[in-house]
């Protein structure tokens, strides 16, 4: 389905990047999605091609091999990649968030060592925050980096880590200050997978987005040198806020891409299949469902572009990013379910993409902050700041 590219208030550069990404999804991602999903494999060949045309590090400085674009451009790329396959979009988002933290907090040596190979797909990263007892509440993190004269000793484990089975390094949030509690005393460390004491759990078997690899990461007496600390010690939680808005905008855009693909599949199917001698698409009950999908996609995209524009102008966008993420993820789950229903028994068969789109959508209500967390963020700002949409 062709999006209304020429009607959104985008710059020529943004429209061009959107078209490049859509063409890439059409030619280089979509033909391989069924195979990648069934094998649950890491599609390195796709990521190498993405790096070659600059689709990693959308907002990273050109000096470090990024594109130097804005948040609106990043959201456009995330939607188009997700229209191809959400797992690929998710990888783009992961690289963007890790790259942003390195770019904002890293020393010149850290940037030189990790950013160019990351954005050129020569190194694979992970973002290691979640623990078995610390998901939405990062103040419950118990992974510990004990300070020593030589640096730090890292012990603990992280759960459900994207790229865990394949990462070359991970940004690890750990408690570095003795006796600290809650959000205080946390720090971020760059931990390379070649370090003694670094190990991985089994690759998880996932419901959807099966091209995104997940596993636990385990640290047992990992010796970290002082130059592995990213940013100021004890500011880990505060520093994570650097990427919070961008991450939620990105998952909202990813959700729109999934839903757009579901609408496209639904239109094609209902126009081609008949009931009582006429196309299913001629039935009013079906037409209303298709219309609702289109309305919600349009509304979600508008919310995303608004939040992204606020961020690009330096205006706090936390509430609007949460609104966009909440609405878009809930919409994706709702409408992929409806799309599957429109297909009838065919929708339950792997030969049709809506079965995968339904599975791929479900996690959008969980990662980058659950829907419940988004409700908390939005209501807290309404109550405490009087901030209205």
C-alpha positions in Angstrom: 0.0 0.0 0.0 1.4 3.4 -1.0 1.5 5.8 1.9 0.6 9.5 1.4 4.2 10.5 1.1 3.6 13.7 -0.8 1.0 15.0 1.6 2.9 14.9 4.9 4.8 18.1 5.8 8.2 16.4 5.2 11.3 17.8 3.8 12.7 16.5 0.5 15.5 14.8 2.4 13.0 13.0 4.7 10.8 11.9 1.7 13.8 10.6 -0.1 15.0 8.6 2.9 11.5 7.2 3.4 11.4 6.1 -0.3 14.9 4.5 -0.1 13.8 2.6 3.0 10.5 1.5 1.5 12.3 0.3 -1.7 14.8 -1.6 0.5 12.0 -3.3 2.5 10.3 -4.3 -0.7 13.3 -5.7 -2.5 15.7 -6.9 0.3 13.5 -7.8 3.3 10.0 -8.9 2.3 11.1 -11.8 0.0 13.0 -13.4 2.9 10.6 -12.8 5.9 8.9 -16.2 5.8 12.2 -18.1 5.8 13.7 -15.9 8.6 10.6 -16.3 10.8 10.5 -20.0 10.4 14.2 -20.5 11.1 14.3 -17.8 13.8 17.7 -16.8 12.4 19.8 -13.6 12.6 19.6 -12.1 9.0 23.2 -10.8 8.8 23.0 -10.4 5.1 20.2 -7.9 5.4 22.0 -5.9 8.1 25.1 -5.7 6.0 23.1 -4.2 3.1 21.4 -1.8 5.5 24.7 -0.6 6.8 25.9 -0.1 3.2 23.1 2.4 2.5 23.3 4.1 5.9 20.2 2.6 7.6 22.0 2.2 10.9 22.6 5.3 13.1 20.0 7.5 11.5 20.5 10.4 14.0 24.2 9.7 14.7 26.8 12.2 13.5 28.3 11.6 10.1 31.7 11.7 11.7 31.0 8.3 13.2 29.4 6.9 10.1 25.9 7.9 10.9 23.4 9.8 8.7 23.2 12.9 10.9 19.4 13.0 10.4 16.6 14.0 12.8 14.1 12.1 14.9 11.3 12.5 12.3 13.6 10.8 9.7 14.3 8.0 12.2 10.6 7.4 12.8 10.0 7.2 9.1 12.8 4.6 8.6 11.4 2.5 11.5 7.9 2.4 10.0 9.2 1.5 6.5 11.5 -1.3 7.8 8.7 -2.7 10.0 6.4 -2.7 7.0 9.0 -5.1 5.6 9.6 -7.0 8.8 9.4 -5.9 12.4 12.5 -7.8 13.5 14.6 -5.8 11.1 13.2 -2.6 12.3 13.8 -3.7 15.9 17.5 -4.2 15.0 17.7 -0.7 13.5 16.1 0.6 16.8 18.6 -1.3 19.0 21.6 0.1 17.1 20.1 3.6 17.2 19.7 3.5 21.0 23.1 2.0 21.8 24.7 4.4 19.3 22.9 7.4 20.9 24.2 6.5 24.3 27.8 6.1 23.0 27.5 9.3 21.0 26.2 11.3 24.0 28.2 9.8 26.8 31.2 8.2 25.4 34.8 9.4 25.5 36.5 10.0 22.2 38.3 6.7 22.5 35.0 4.8 23.2 33.3 6.5 20.3 36.2 5.7 18.0 36.3 2.1 19.1 32.7 1.2 19.0 30.6 3.6 16.9 31.9 3.1 13.4 32.0 -0.7 13.6 28.5 -0.7 15.1 27.0 1.5 12.4 28.8 -0.4 9.7 27.4 -3.7 11.0 30.9 -5.0 11.8 30.0 -5.3 15.5 26.7 -6.4 17.1 25.4 -4.8 20.2 23.0 -5.5 23.1 21.2 -3.2 25.5 21.2 -5.1 28.8 18.8 -3.6 31.3 16.1 -6.2 32.1 16.6 -8.7 34.9 14.5 -11.6 36.2 13.3 -9.2 39.0 13.7 -5.9 37.2 11.7 -5.2 34.1 9.7 -2.0 34.0 11.2 -1.0 37.4 14.9 -0.4 36.7 15.3 0.7 40.3 15.2 -3.1 41.2 18.4 -3.9 39.3 20.7 -6.1 41.4 23.5 -6.8 38.9 26.5 -5.4 40.7 29.7 -3.8 39.5 32.0 -3.7 42.6 34.7 -1.0 42.4 38.3 -2.2 42.9 41.7 -0.4 42.5 41.9 -1.9 39.0 38.3 -1.0 37.9 35.2 -3.1 38.6 34.1 -6.7 39.1 30.7 -7.4 37.4 28.4 -10.1 38.7 24.7 -10.7 37.9 22.5 -11.6 35.0 20.2 -9.9 32.5 17.1 -11.5 30.9 15.4 -11.3 27.5 18.3 -9.4 25.9 17.9 -8.5 22.3 20.9 -9.8 20.3 22.0 -11.7 23.4 23.0 -14.8 21.4 25.1 -12.9 18.9 26.3 -9.6 20.5 30.0 -8.5 20.4 29.4 -6.1 23.3 26.6 -5.0 25.6 25.7 -1.8 27.4 25.0 -3.1 30.9 23.2 -1.3 33.6 24.6 -2.3 37.0 24.6 -1.1 40.6 28.1 0.4 41.1 27.8 2.2 44.4 27.7 0.1 47.6 24.5 0.4 49.6 22.6 2.3 46.9 18.9 1.7 46.4 16.3 2.4 43.8 17.4 4.6 40.9 20.5 5.8 42.6 24.0 4.4 42.3 23.4 2.8 38.9 26.1 3.0 36.1 26.4 1.9 32.5 29.3 -0.3 31.4 30.5 -1.4 27.9 31.0 -5.1 28.4 32.6 -7.1 25.5 31.6 -10.7 25.0 35.2 -11.9 24.9 35.8 -11.1 28.6 36.3 -14.0 30.9 33.1 -14.5 32.9 30.8 -13.3 30.2 28.4 -16.0 29.1 25.0 -16.4 27.3 21.9 -18.3 28.2 20.0 -20.4 25.7 18.4 -18.6 22.7 14.7 -18.0 23.7 11.9 -19.4 21.5 9.7 -16.4 20.8 6.0 -15.9 19.8 6.8 -13.2 17.2 9.6 -11.1 15.8 11.5 -14.4 15.6 14.3 -12.8 13.6 15.3 -10.9 16.7 17.5 -13.1 18.9 16.9 -13.1 22.6 18.9 -14.7 25.5 20.0 -14.1 29.0 23.5 -12.6 29.6 25.4 -13.8 32.6 28.4 -12.1 34.3 30.5 -14.0 36.7 33.5 -12.1 38.1 33.9 -10.1 34.9 36.9 -7.8 35.4 36.1 -4.4 33.9 38.8 -1.7 33.3 37.9 1.9 34.3 37.5 2.8 30.6 34.5 0.6 30.3 32.4 3.0 32.3 30.1 4.9 30.0 29.2 8.4 31.3 29.5 9.4 34.9 29.4 6.8 37.7 26.1 6.7 39.5 24.3 8.5 36.7 23.2 5.3 34.9 19.4 5.8 35.4 19.5 9.4 34.5 21.6 8.7 31.4 19.1 6.0 30.3 16.5 8.8 30.0 18.5 10.2 27.1 17.1 7.5 24.8 13.7 7.0 26.5 11.7 9.3 24.3 13.4 8.2 21.1 12.9 4.6 21.9 9.2 5.0 22.5 8.7 7.0 19.3 10.6 4.2 17.5 8.4 1.4 18.8 5.3 3.4 17.9 6.5 3.7 14.4 7.4 0.0 14.3 3.8 -0.7 15.4 2.4 1.4 12.5 4.5 -0.5 10.0 3.1 -3.8 11.2 -0.5 -2.5 11.1 0.0 -1.0 7.7 1.2 -4.3 6.4 -1.9 -6.0 7.9 -4.2 -3.5 6.3 -2.5 -4.0 2.9 -2.9 -7.8 3.3 -6.6 -7.4 4.3 -7.4 -5.2 1.4 -5.9 -7.6 -1.1 -7.6 -10.6 0.5 -11.1 -9.2 0.9 -11.1 -7.8 -2.7 -10.0 -11.1 -4.2 -12.3 -13.5 -2.2 -16.1 -13.6 -2.5 -19.1 -14.3 -0.4 -22.5 -14.8 -2.0 -21.1 -13.8 -5.4 -19.5 -10.6 -4.4 -16.1 -9.6 -3.0 -15.9 -9.7 0.8 -14.7 -6.1 0.7 -18.2 -5.1 -0.5 -19.7 -6.2 2.8 -20.4 -3.2 5.1 -19.2 -5.0 8.2 -15.8 -5.6 6.5 -15.6 -2.1 5.1 -16.0 -0.6 8.6 -13.1 -2.8 9.9 -10.9 -1.7 7.0 -11.8 2.0 7.6 -11.1 1.7 11.3 -7.6 0.3 10.5 -6.9 3.2 8.1 -8.1 5.8 10.6 -6.0 4.5 13.5 -2.9 4.1 11.3 -3.3 7.8 10.2 -3.9 8.9 13.8 -0.9 7.0 15.2 1.4 8.3 12.5 0.3 11.9 13.3 1.0 11.3 17.0 4.5 9.9 16.2 5.5 12.8 13.9 4.3 15.3 16.5 6.3 13.7 19.2 9.3 13.4 17.0 9.0 17.0 15.9 8.9 18.1 19.6 12.1 16.2 20.3 13.8 17.7 17.2 13.0 21.1 18.5 14.4 20.4 22.0 10.9 20.4 23.6 10.3 17.7 26.3 8.4 15.0 24.5 8.1 12.3 27.2 4.3 12.5 27.5 3.7 12.6 23.7 6.1 9.8 23.1 4.3 7.7 25.6 0.9 8.6 24.1 2.2 7.6 20.6 3.7 4.4 21.9 0.6 3.4 23.9 -1.9 4.2 21.1 0.2 2.7 18.3 1.1 -0.6 20.1 -2.5 -1.2 21.3 -3.7 -0.4 17.8 -1.3 -2.9 16.2 -2.5 -5.8 18.4 -6.1 -4.9 17.9 -6.0 -4.5 14.1 -3.7 -7.5 13.3 -6.2 -9.6 15.3 -9.0 -8.1 13.2 -7.0 -8.8 10.0 -6.6 -12.4 11.0 -10.4 -12.6 11.6 -11.1 -11.2 8.1 -9.0 -14.1 6.6 -11.0 -16.7 8.5 -9.3 -20.1 8.7 -6.7 -18.9 6.2 -5.5 -16.3 8.7 -4.5 -19.1 11.0 -2.2 -20.7 8.4 1.4 -19.7 8.1 1.1 -19.4 4.3 -0.6 -16.0 4.9 1.4 -13.1 6.4 -1.3 -12.0 8.8 -0.6 -14.9 11.1 3.0 -13.6 11.5 1.9 -10.0 11.7 -0.5 -10.9 14.6 2.4 -12.6 16.4 4.8 -9.8 15.7 2.5 -7.2 17.1 2.0 -8.6 20.5 5.4 -7.6 22.0 4.9 -4.0 21.1 2.7 -3.6 24.2 5.6 -4.8 26.3 9.0 -3.6 25.3 10.2 0.0 25.7 7.8 0.3 28.6 4.5 -1.7 28.9 1.2 -0.2 28.1 0.6 0.0 31.9 3.8 2.1 32.2 2.7 4.4 29.5 -0.5 5.0 31.3 1.4 5.9 34.4 3.7 8.3 32.6 0.8 10.1 30.9 -1.4 10.3 34.0 1.5 11.4 36.2 2.2 14.3 33.9 -1.4 15.3 33.7 -1.8 15.2 37.5 1.6 16.7 38.6 2.2 19.2 35.7 -1.2 19.9 34.4 0.2 19.0 31.0 -2.6 18.6 28.5 -2.3 17.1 25.0 
